[in-house]
Amino acid sequence: MFAVIQTGGKQYIVRAGDTLRAELLEAEVGKSLTFDALMVAEEDGSKVMIGNPMVVGAKVETIVLKHDKADKVMVVKYKPKSRYRRNNGHRQPFTELKIEKITA
C-alpha cells in the first residue's frame, strides 16, 4: 500500500518502511507525526482512494529520525565585461522521517 502526503508545500509518495527527507519540521527527534493522506492505493492498483482534498480517515504515521542540512549547493552570479562575480553556498535544512504505518 502506498499513499501521497503533503508537507512543506510538496507532495511525496510514501510506503510503509520508507525514509523520507522533507522540509524542516518543528518536531523533536523521536516523536511521532501524523499526516493526512491525499491519496491511498494498493500496489497492484486494485483499490484506489482519492481525496477531495484529503481521504477521510486515511492517516500516515511517521517518526522523526533526525534534523540535518543537505549537501552544499554553490550559487554563482556572473556578468560579463563588468568584473562582477559572486559565489554563494547554501545548505537546505531537512527533517528525515521514517514511515511507520499507513491506515486507510
N, CA, C and O atoms as a Tinker XYZ file with bonds, in Angstrom:
   416  protein
     1  N      0.840000   -1.172000    0.000000    73     2
     2  CA     0.000000    0.000000    0.000000    64     1     3
     3  C      0.887000    1.238000    0.000000    63     2     4     5
     4  O      1.903000    1.276000    0.695000    81     3
     5  N      0.511000    2.244000   -0.771000    73     3     6
     6  CA     1.241000    3.496000   -0.751000    64     5     7
     7  C      0.260000    4.653000   -0.633000    63     6     8     9
     8  O     -0.936000    4.509000   -0.884000    81     7
     9  N      0.801000    5.807000   -0.243000    73     7    10
    10  CA    -0.034000    6.989000   -0.047000    64     9    11
    11  C      0.719000    8.209000   -0.555000    63    10    12    13
    12  O      1.937000    8.179000   -0.731000    81    11
    13  N     -0.020000    9.268000   -0.784000    73    11    14
    14  CA     0.557000   10.557000   -1.154000    64    13    15
    15  C      0.250000   11.514000   -0.012000    63    14    16    17
    16  O     -0.909000   11.702000    0.356000    81    15
    17  N      1.307000   12.122000    0.551000    73    15    18
    18  CA     1.132000   13.093000    1.624000    64    17    19
    19  C      1.678000   14.436000    1.176000    63    18    20    21
    20  O      2.438000   14.525000    0.212000    81    19
    21  N      1.281000   15.478000    1.890000    73    19    22
    22  CA     1.746000   16.820000    1.570000    64    21    23
    23  C      2.350000   17.439000    2.819000    63    22    24    25
    24  O      1.718000   17.475000    3.875000    81    23
    25  N      3.597000   17.934000    2.688000    73    23    26
    26  CA     4.263000   18.650000    3.771000    64    25    27
    27  C      5.297000   19.595000    3.176000    63    26    28    29
    28  O      5.970000   19.254000    2.203000    81    27
    29  N      5.418000   20.746000    3.741000    73    27    30
    30  CA     6.394000   21.713000    3.271000    64    29    31
    31  C      6.106000   22.226000    1.874000    63    30    32    33
    32  O      7.028000   22.628000    1.164000    81    31
    33  N      4.839000   22.223000    1.461000    73    31    34
    34  CA     4.477000   22.701000    0.139000    64    33    35
    35  C      4.773000   21.716000   -0.982000    63    34    36    37
    36  O      4.657000   22.059000   -2.158000    81    35
    37  N      5.154000   20.492000   -0.624000    73    35    38
    38  CA     5.468000   19.468000   -1.624000    64    37    39
    39  C      4.665000   18.214000   -1.336000    63    38    40    41
    40  O      4.210000   18.001000   -0.212000    81    39
    41  N      4.495000   17.387000   -2.355000    73    39    42
    42  CA     3.796000   16.125000   -2.195000    64    41    43
    43  C      4.781000   14.980000   -2.382000    63    42    44    45
    44  O      5.656000   15.035000   -3.246000    81    43
    45  N      4.629000   13.934000   -1.559000    73    43    46
    46  CA     5.536000   12.796000   -1.577000    64    45    47
    47  C      4.733000   11.502000   -1.663000    63    46    48    49
    48  O      3.683000   11.374000   -1.034000    81    47
    49  N      5.233000   10.538000   -2.447000    73    47    50
    50  CA     4.680000    9.188000   -2.479000    64    49    51
    51  C      5.442000    8.377000   -1.439000    63    50    52    53
    52  O      6.668000    8.281000   -1.502000    81    51
    53  N      4.718000    7.789000   -0.475000    73    51    54
    54  CA     5.362000    7.063000    0.617000    64    53    55
    55  C      4.782000    5.664000    0.752000    63    54    56    57
    56  O      3.618000    5.418000    0.436000    81    55
    57  N      5.622000    4.760000    1.229000    73    55    58
    58  CA     5.234000    3.389000    1.549000    64    57    59
    59  C      5.693000    3.091000    2.972000    63    58    60    61
    60  O      6.616000    3.734000    3.473000    81    59
    61  N      5.065000    2.133000    3.620000    73    59    62
    62  CA     5.452000    1.770000    4.975000    64    61    63
    63  C      6.892000    1.251000    4.968000    63    62    64    65
    64  O      7.251000    0.421000    4.132000    81    63
    65  N      7.714000    1.740000    5.899000    73    63    66
    66  CA     9.106000    1.327000    5.989000    64    65    67
    67  C     10.075000    2.252000    5.276000    63    66    68    69
    68  O     11.284000    2.129000    5.470000    81    67
    69  N      9.581000    3.182000    4.451000    73    67    70
    70  CA    10.447000    4.123000    3.734000    64    69    71
    71  C     10.969000    5.200000    4.676000    63    70    72    73
    72  O     10.391000    5.457000    5.732000    81    71
    73  N     12.076000    5.828000    4.272000    73    71    74
    74  CA    12.533000    7.044000    4.933000    64    73    75
    75  C     12.354000    8.190000    3.956000    63    74    76    77
    76  O     12.499000    8.015000    2.746000    81    75
    77  N     12.042000    9.348000    4.476000    73    75    78
    78  CA    11.683000   10.494000    3.657000    64    77    79
    79  C     12.414000   11.721000    4.167000    63    78    80    81
    80  O     12.443000   11.973000    5.371000    81    79
    81  N     13.009000   12.493000    3.251000    73    79    82
    82  CA    13.627000   13.775000    3.596000    64    81    83
    83  C     12.659000   14.883000    3.201000    63    82    84    85
    84  O     12.503000   15.198000    2.022000    81    83
    85  N     12.015000   15.465000    4.201000    73    83    86
    86  CA    11.039000   16.530000    3.955000    64    85    87
    87  C     11.634000   17.863000    4.402000    63    86    88    89
    88  O     12.688000   17.902000    5.036000    81    87
    89  N     10.951000   18.946000    4.066000    73    87    90
    90  CA    11.378000   20.259000    4.534000    64    89    91
    91  C     11.402000   20.256000    6.063000    63    90    92    93
    92  O     10.718000   19.454000    6.699000    81    91
    93  N     12.182000   21.146000    6.637000    73    91    94
    94  CA    12.371000   21.193000    8.085000    64    93    95
    95  C     11.040000   21.353000    8.804000    63    94    96    97
    96  O     10.263000   22.258000    8.500000    81    95
    97  N     10.780000   20.456000    9.769000    73    95    98
    98  CA     9.551000   20.467000   10.552000    64    97    99
    99  C      9.879000   20.788000   12.005000    63    98   100   101
   100  O     10.949000   20.434000   12.498000    81    99
   101  N      8.963000   21.454000   12.680000    73    99   102
   102  CA     9.143000   21.785000   14.089000    64   101   103
   103  C      8.674000   20.606000   14.934000    63   102   104   105
   104  O      7.560000   20.624000   15.459000    81   103
   105  N      9.504000   19.597000   15.067000    73   103   106
   106  CA     9.179000   18.420000   15.871000    64   105   107
   107  C     10.471000   17.871000   16.454000    63   106   108   109
   108  O     11.525000   17.962000   15.825000    81   107
   109  N     10.397000   17.308000   17.637000    73   107   110
   110  CA    11.574000   16.757000   18.290000    64   109   111
   111  C     11.929000   15.395000   17.701000    63   110   112   113
   112  O     11.068000   14.670000   17.202000    81   111
   113  N     13.212000   15.068000   17.771000    73   111   114
   114  CA    13.687000   13.771000   17.284000    64   113   115
   115  C     13.097000   12.678000   18.168000    63   114   116   117
   116  O     13.122000   12.778000   19.395000    81   115
   117  N     12.567000   11.636000   17.537000    73   115   118
   118  CA    11.968000   10.522000   18.264000    64   117   119
   119  C     10.461000   10.638000   18.433000    63   118   120   121
   120  O      9.806000    9.655000   18.780000    81   119
   121  N      9.906000   11.801000   18.199000    73   119   122
   122  CA     8.460000   11.997000   18.325000    64   121   123
   123  C      7.749000   11.488000   17.075000    63   122   124   125
   124  O      8.353000   11.389000   16.007000    81   123
   125  N      6.475000   11.170000   17.212000    73   123   126
   126  CA     5.703000   10.699000   16.064000    64   125   127
   127  C      4.857000   11.835000   15.507000    63   126   128   129
   128  O      4.363000   12.684000   16.249000    81   127
   129  N      4.700000   11.836000   14.197000    73   127   130
   130  CA     3.865000   12.799000   13.495000    64   129   131
   131  C      2.845000   12.034000   12.667000    63   130   132   133
   132  O      3.115000   10.926000   12.203000    81   131
   133  N      1.681000   12.627000   12.487000    73   131   134
   134  CA     0.638000   12.022000   11.673000    64   133   135
   135  C      0.267000   12.989000   10.556000    63   134   136   137
   136  O      0.024000   14.170000   10.804000    81   135
   137  N      0.226000   12.484000    9.330000    73   135   138
   138  CA    -0.147000   13.269000    8.169000    64   137   139
   139  C     -1.447000   12.725000    7.601000    63   138   140   141
   140  O     -1.695000   11.520000    7.645000    81   139
   141  N     -2.279000   13.619000    7.066000    73   139   142
   142  CA    -3.471000   13.200000    6.327000    64   141   143
   143  C     -3.043000   12.826000    4.914000    63   142   144   145
   144  O     -2.132000   13.438000    4.356000    81   143
   145  N     -3.689000   11.836000    4.341000    73   143   146
   146  CA    -3.319000   11.351000    3.010000    64   145   147
   147  C     -4.180000   12.005000    1.942000    63   146   148   149
   148  O     -5.394000   12.141000    2.100000    81   147
   149  N     -3.530000   12.412000    0.842000    73   147   150
   150  CA    -4.253000   12.937000   -0.311000    64   149   151
   151  C     -4.790000   11.810000   -1.184000    63   150   152   153
   152  O     -5.829000   11.949000   -1.830000    81   151
   153  N     -4.061000   10.679000   -1.194000    73   151   154
   154  CA    -4.455000    9.527000   -1.986000    64   153   155
   155  C     -3.885000    8.276000   -1.335000    63   154   156   157
   156  O     -2.763000    8.303000   -0.830000    81   155
   157  N     -4.632000    7.190000   -1.338000    73   155   158
   158  CA    -4.173000    5.899000   -0.842000    64   157   159
   159  C     -4.509000    4.861000   -1.896000    63   158   160   161
   160  O     -5.617000    4.846000   -2.433000    81   159
   161  N     -3.533000    3.978000   -2.196000    73   159   162
   162  CA    -3.769000    2.966000   -3.230000    64   161   163
   163  C     -3.010000    1.694000   -2.884000    63   162   164   165
   164  O     -2.001000    1.727000   -2.179000    81   163
   165  N     -3.510000    0.579000   -3.388000    73   163   166
   166  CA    -2.806000   -0.697000   -3.283000    64   165   167
   167  C     -1.717000   -0.739000   -4.354000    63   166   168   169
   168  O     -1.802000   -0.032000   -5.358000    81   167
   169  N     -0.703000   -1.561000   -4.141000    73   167   170
   170  CA     0.424000   -1.638000   -5.076000    64   169   171
   171  C     -0.012000   -2.089000   -6.473000    63   170   172   173
   172  O      0.526000   -1.607000   -7.470000    81   171
   173  N     -0.976000   -3.000000   -6.556000    73   171   174
   174  CA    -1.398000   -3.502000   -7.870000    64   173   175
   175  C     -2.485000   -2.636000   -8.515000    63   174   176   177
   176  O     -2.909000   -2.909000   -9.638000    81   175
   177  N     -2.933000   -1.597000   -7.814000    73   175   178
   178  CA    -3.940000   -0.706000   -8.360000    64   177   179
   179  C     -5.361000   -1.209000   -8.236000    63   178   180   181
   180  O     -6.266000   -0.647000   -8.853000    81   179
   181  N     -5.586000   -2.268000   -7.444000    73   179   182
   182  CA    -6.925000   -2.823000   -7.323000    64   181   183
   183  C     -7.850000   -1.912000   -6.517000    63   182   184   185
   184  O     -9.057000   -1.876000   -6.758000    81   183
   185  N     -7.279000   -1.175000   -5.559000    73   183   186
   186  CA    -8.103000   -0.293000   -4.723000    64   185   187
   187  C     -7.416000    1.066000   -4.645000    63   186   188   189
   188  O     -6.293000    1.169000   -4.150000    81   187
   189  N     -8.084000    2.105000   -5.129000    73   187   190
   190  CA    -7.526000    3.454000   -5.129000    64   189   191
   191  C     -8.551000    4.389000   -4.504000    63   190   192   193
   192  O     -9.708000    4.420000   -4.923000    81   191
   193  N     -8.125000    5.154000   -3.499000    73   191   194
   194  CA    -8.980000    6.150000   -2.860000    64   193   195
   195  C     -8.337000    7.516000   -3.060000    63   194   196   197
   196  O     -7.197000    7.735000   -2.649000    81   195
   197  N     -9.059000    8.425000   -3.683000    73   195   198
   198  CA    -8.562000    9.770000   -3.936000    64   197   199
   199  C     -9.401000   10.744000   -3.127000    63   198   200   201
   200  O    -10.631000   10.709000   -3.179000    81   199
   201  N     -8.734000   11.610000   -2.381000    73   199   202
   202  CA    -9.426000   12.555000   -1.520000    64   201   203
   203  C     -9.831000   13.821000   -2.244000    63   202   204   205
   204  O     -9.394000   14.099000   -3.361000    81   203
   205  N    -10.686000   14.586000   -1.566000    73   203   206
   206  CA   -11.139000   15.852000   -2.136000    64   205   207
   207  C    -11.124000   16.909000   -1.045000    63   206   208   209
   208  O    -12.219000   17.279000   -0.620000    81   207
   209  N    -10.036000   17.430000   -0.550000    73   207   210
   210  CA    -8.646000   17.185000   -0.937000    64   209   211
   211  C     -7.997000   16.043000   -0.158000    63   210   212   213
   212  O     -6.971000   15.525000   -0.599000    81   211
   213  N     -8.558000   15.624000    0.993000    73   211   214
   214  CA    -7.961000   14.554000    1.796000    64   213   215
   215  C     -8.882000   13.338000    1.805000    63   214   216   217
   216  O    -10.102000   13.471000    1.712000    81   215
   217  N     -8.283000   12.145000    1.920000    73   215   218
   218  CA    -9.058000   10.921000    2.052000    64   217   219
   219  C     -9.562000   10.853000    3.489000    63   218   220   221
   220  O     -8.768000   10.944000    4.426000    81   219
   221  N    -10.864000   10.694000    3.672000    73   219   222
   222  CA   -11.457000   10.672000    5.006000    64   221   223
   223  C    -10.989000    9.426000    5.750000    63   222   224   225
   224  O    -11.165000    8.306000    5.270000    81   223
   225  N    -10.397000    9.625000    6.916000    73   223   226
   226  CA    -9.951000    8.520000    7.759000    64   225   227
   227  C     -8.590000    7.948000    7.415000    63   226   228   229
   228  O     -8.115000    7.056000    8.118000    81   227
   229  N     -7.955000    8.417000    6.380000    73   227   230
   230  CA    -6.641000    7.894000    5.991000    64   229   231
   231  C     -5.547000    8.693000    6.699000    63   230   232   233
   232  O     -5.530000    9.923000    6.648000    81   231
   233  N     -4.649000    7.988000    7.348000    73   231   234
   234  CA    -3.561000    8.620000    8.082000    64   233   235
   235  C     -2.246000    7.934000    7.746000    63   234   236   237
   236  O     -2.210000    6.737000    7.459000    81   235
   237  N     -1.168000    8.707000    7.786000    73   235   238
   238  CA     0.181000    8.174000    7.619000    64   237   239
   239  C      0.944000    8.527000    8.886000    63   238   240   241
   240  O      1.134000    9.704000    9.192000    81   239
   241  N      1.383000    7.510000    9.624000    73   239   242
   242  CA     2.099000    7.727000   10.878000    64   241   243
   243  C      3.598000    7.648000   10.627000    63   242   244   245
   244  O      4.083000    6.713000    9.990000    81   243
   245  N      4.327000    8.640000   11.134000    73   243   246
   246  CA     5.777000    8.727000   10.928000    64   245   247
   247  C      6.481000    8.983000   12.249000    63   246   248   249
   248  O      5.863000    9.397000   13.230000    81   247
   249  N      7.794000    8.728000   12.257000    73   247   250
   250  CA     8.656000    9.035000   13.399000    64   249   251
   251  C      9.790000    9.906000   12.890000    63   250   252   253
   252  O     10.370000    9.629000   11.840000    81   251
   253  N     10.111000   10.972000   13.641000    73   251   254
   254  CA    11.196000   11.874000   13.260000    64   253   255
   255  C     12.519000   11.208000   13.614000    63   254   256   257
   256  O     12.768000   10.898000   14.779000    81   255
   257  N     13.374000   10.986000   12.607000    73   255   258
   258  CA    14.678000   10.365000   12.835000    64   257   259
   259  C     15.755000   11.391000   13.154000    63   258   260   261
   260  O     16.514000   11.210000   14.106000    81   259
   261  N     15.836000   12.473000   12.367000    73   259   262
   262  CA    16.862000   13.485000   12.615000    64   261   263
   263  C     16.552000   14.768000   11.866000    63   262   264   265
   264  O     15.758000   14.794000   10.925000    81   263
   265  N     17.204000   15.829000   12.315000    73   263   266
   266  CA    17.216000   17.111000   11.616000    64   265   267
   267  C     18.645000   17.334000   11.152000    63   266   268   269
   268  O     19.588000   17.093000   11.905000    81   267
   269  N     18.812000   17.792000    9.923000    73   267   270
   270  CA    20.162000   17.963000    9.387000    64   269   271
   271  C     20.111000   18.974000    8.245000    63   270   272   273
   272  O     19.063000   19.547000    7.946000    81   271
   273  N     21.261000   19.178000    7.618000    73   271   274
   274  CA    21.341000   20.031000    6.434000    64   273   275
   275  C     21.824000   19.193000    5.258000    63   274   276   277
   276  O     22.636000   18.283000    5.423000    81   275
   277  N     21.318000   19.505000    4.077000    73   275   278
   278  CA    21.702000   18.777000    2.869000    64   277   279
   279  C     23.097000   19.210000    2.430000    63   278   280   281
   280  O     23.682000   20.121000    3.015000    81   279
   281  N     23.623000   18.557000    1.404000    73   279   282
   282  CA    24.925000   18.925000    0.864000    64   281   283
   283  C     24.891000   20.346000    0.322000    63   282   284   285
   284  O     23.838000   20.861000   -0.054000    81   283
   285  N     26.062000   20.967000    0.290000    73   283   286
   286  CA    26.152000   22.358000   -0.148000    64   285   287
   287  C     25.926000   22.469000   -1.653000    63   286   288   289
   288  O     26.438000   21.677000   -2.444000    81   287
   289  N     25.148000   23.469000   -2.015000    73   287   290
   290  CA    24.913000   23.816000   -3.412000    64   289   291
   291  C     25.556000   25.171000   -3.635000    63   290   292   293
   292  O     25.277000   26.124000   -2.908000    81   291
   293  N     26.419000   25.260000   -4.643000    73   291   294
   294  CA    27.091000   26.516000   -4.934000    64   293   295
   295  C     26.252000   27.343000   -5.904000    63   294   296   297
   296  O     25.785000   26.836000   -6.923000    81   295
   297  N     26.068000   28.619000   -5.577000    73   295   298
   298  CA    25.324000   29.556000   -6.415000    64   297   299
   299  C     26.331000   30.563000   -6.946000    63   298   300   301
   300  O     27.044000   31.196000   -6.167000    81   299
   301  N     26.395000   30.716000   -8.262000    73   299   302
   302  CA    27.371000   31.604000   -8.897000    64   301   303
   303  C     26.622000   32.649000   -9.709000    63   302   304   305
   304  O     25.769000   32.316000  -10.531000    81   303
   305  N     26.952000   33.929000   -9.469000    73   303   306
   306  CA    26.427000   35.023000  -10.287000    64   305   307
   307  C     27.596000   35.587000  -11.079000    63   306   308   309
   308  O     28.689000   35.763000  -10.540000    81   307
   309  N     27.371000   35.869000  -12.348000    73   307   310
   310  CA    28.442000   36.358000  -13.219000    64   309   311
   311  C     27.854000   37.261000  -14.295000    63   310   312   313
   312  O     26.860000   36.916000  -14.934000    81   311
   313  N     28.467000   38.404000  -14.485000    73   311   314
   314  CA    28.088000   39.298000  -15.576000    64   313   315
   315  C     29.333000   39.595000  -16.396000    63   314   316   317
   316  O     30.326000   40.087000  -15.861000    81   315
   317  N     29.288000   39.302000  -17.676000    73   315   318
   318  CA    30.479000   39.502000  -18.495000    64   317   319
   319  C     30.804000   40.988000  -18.686000    63   318   320   321
   320  O     29.926000   41.849000  -18.651000    81   319
   321  N     32.087000   41.251000  -18.888000    73   319   322
   322  CA    32.608000   42.583000  -19.227000    64   321   323
   323  C     32.419000   43.626000  -18.131000    63   322   324   325
   324  O     32.583000   44.818000  -18.393000    81   323
   325  N     32.083000   43.216000  -16.927000    73   323   326
   326  CA    31.880000   44.211000  -15.879000    64   325   327
   327  C     32.603000   43.855000  -14.579000    63   326   328   329
   328  O     32.430000   44.541000  -13.572000    81   327
   329  N     33.406000   42.796000  -14.590000    73   327   330
   330  CA    34.152000   42.328000  -13.411000    64   329   331
   331  C     33.229000   42.012000  -12.233000    63   330   332   333
   332  O     33.589000   42.242000  -11.078000    81   331
   333  N     32.061000   41.493000  -12.522000    73   331   334
   334  CA    31.103000   41.153000  -11.472000    64   333   335
   335  C     31.024000   39.636000  -11.336000    63   334   336   337
   336  O     30.583000   38.935000  -12.247000    81   335
   337  N     31.459000   39.152000  -10.190000    73   335   338
   338  CA    31.391000   37.721000   -9.885000    64   337   339
   339  C     31.014000   37.569000   -8.419000    63   338   340   341
   340  O     31.589000   38.238000   -7.560000    81   339
   341  N     30.055000   36.697000   -8.121000    73   339   342
   342  CA    29.676000   36.412000   -6.743000    64   341   343
   343  C     29.517000   34.903000   -6.587000    63   342   344   345
   344  O     28.900000   34.245000   -7.424000    81   343
   345  N     30.070000   34.373000   -5.524000    73   343   346
   346  CA    29.911000   32.956000   -5.186000    64   345   347
   347  C     29.194000   32.884000   -3.844000    63   346   348   349
   348  O     29.506000   33.633000   -2.918000    81   347
   349  N     28.242000   31.987000   -3.753000    73   347   350
   350  CA    27.489000   31.828000   -2.520000    64   349   351
   351  C     27.135000   30.351000   -2.373000    63   350   352   353
   352  O     26.803000   29.686000   -3.355000    81   351
   353  N     27.205000   29.848000   -1.160000    73   351   354
   354  CA    26.831000   28.460000   -0.899000    64   353   355
   355  C     25.548000   28.399000   -0.091000    63   354   356   357
   356  O     25.223000   29.331000    0.643000    81   355
   357  N     24.818000   27.296000   -0.228000    73   355   358
   358  CA    23.559000   27.138000    0.503000    64   357   359
   359  C     23.397000   25.682000    0.913000    63   358   360   361
   360  O     23.607000   24.775000    0.108000    81   359
   361  N     23.022000   25.462000    2.172000    73   359   362
   362  CA    22.699000   24.125000    2.666000    64   361   363
   363  C     21.269000   24.146000    3.179000    63   362   364   365
   364  O     20.965000   24.818000    4.164000    81   363
   365  N     20.392000   23.409000    2.507000    73   363   366
   366  CA    18.970000   23.403000    2.851000    64   365   367
   367  C     18.732000   22.494000    4.059000    63   366   368   369
   368  O     19.125000   21.328000    4.029000    81   367
   369  N     18.098000   23.000000    5.120000    73   367   370
   370  CA    17.776000   22.129000    6.259000    64   369   371
   371  C     16.634000   21.179000    5.920000    63   370   372   373
   372  O     15.744000   21.523000    5.142000    81   371
   373  N     16.660000   19.982000    6.505000    73   371   374
   374  CA    15.609000   18.997000    6.256000    64   373   375
   375  C     15.341000   18.196000    7.517000    63   374   376   377
   376  O     16.128000   18.217000    8.464000    81   375
   377  N     14.226000   17.495000    7.516000    73   375   378
   378  CA    13.859000   16.558000    8.572000    64   377   379
   379  C     13.719000   15.188000    7.936000    63   378   380   381
   380  O     13.027000   15.034000    6.930000    81   379
   381  N     14.375000   14.191000    8.520000    73   379   382
   382  CA    14.274000   12.832000    7.999000    64   381   383
   383  C     13.196000   12.091000    8.784000    63   382   384   385
   384  O     13.237000   12.039000   10.014000    81   383
   385  N     12.233000   11.521000    8.065000    73   383   386
   386  CA    11.096000   10.827000    8.658000    64   385   387
   387  C     11.117000    9.359000    8.257000    63   386   388   389
   388  O     11.512000    9.019000    7.142000    81   387
   389  N     10.687000    8.482000    9.181000    73   387   390
   390  CA    10.500000    7.066000    8.865000    64   389   391
   391  C      9.006000    6.803000    8.850000    63   390   392   393
   392  O      8.301000    7.096000    9.816000    81   391
   393  N      8.529000    6.246000    7.740000    73   391   394
   394  CA     7.095000    5.949000    7.601000    64   393   395
   395  C      6.806000    4.642000    8.336000    63   394   396   397
   396  O      7.318000    3.584000    7.970000    81   395
   397  N      5.977000    4.730000    9.378000    73   395   398
   398  CA     5.673000    3.552000   10.194000    64   397   399
   399  C      4.470000    2.776000    9.671000    63   398   400   401
   400  O      4.541000    1.563000    9.472000    81   399
   401  N      3.359000    3.491000    9.451000    73   399   402
   402  CA     2.125000    2.774000    9.125000    64   401   403
   403  C      1.216000    3.671000    8.290000    63   402   404   405
   404  O      1.147000    4.882000    8.499000    81   403
   405  N      0.521000    3.047000    7.338000    73   403   406
   406  CA    -0.480000    3.748000    6.532000    64   405   407
   407  C     -1.828000    3.095000    6.825000    63   406   408   409
   408  O     -2.008000    1.899000    6.597000    81   407
   409  N     -2.767000    3.882000    7.327000    73   407   410
   410  CA    -4.104000    3.359000    7.603000    64   409   411
   411  C     -5.097000    4.030000    6.665000    63   410   412   413
   412  O     -5.053000    5.242000    6.456000    81   411
   413  N     -5.992000    3.222000    6.103000    73   411   414
   414  CA    -6.966000    3.781000    5.159000    64   413   415
   415  C     -8.378000    3.681000    5.696000    63   414   416
   416  O     -9.323000    4.104000    5.029000    81   415
